[in-house]
Amino acid sequence: SVMNTRIEGTALRKFGPPNYGIWALPGAKVELTGNRISGWRHALFGDGAAITAHDNTVESAIGAAFRIRGSSVEPVVSGNRVSGAGVKELLLEKSAK
């Protein structure tokens, strides 16, 4: 669990190597509550992980604040404040396999 923490990126990158505030690997269980996350392509990228994210503030993301791929359980993402032109709260993708 990550609660009431500030996670700041140093250089927002649209392309190139991963640029995630939190990278949840396959099998991980991550809960984010009350955090302030800024300066990352995605506040969280979950790859096959169980994700719960609520009451977070995400600034300066690109495309989506929370990007989740191939999760075996339905993610719980709600009540987050997301700023930035065209930035969605959640992007769900099928597994890359």
Phi, psi and omega in degrees: 000140174238118185228136173052048182238149175257125181238107184247130174276158181262334181207107179291126179241127176286327184225171176102205183303161179310142182220072185238139174298317177225132178244108181267116184277165181307133178088350180287155173236115186237133174236124179245125181219125172068028181265161173239115187236125182215153175081022178237150177305312174227139176299321179217135169241118179250125181242096181073026183247157175269121188238134169233124180221118178213149178060034175260158173246124182239125180238141172067031174281170177239118176082301182208139178290315182239117180246121185233127183236132170063035179282138179277347177236151180294124178291150176248104183229113182199157175069018179270149176257120184237127178242155181127142182297121175073012181274122177273159176289318188221137172234118178257134178232150174288162179301146180287348183286000000 
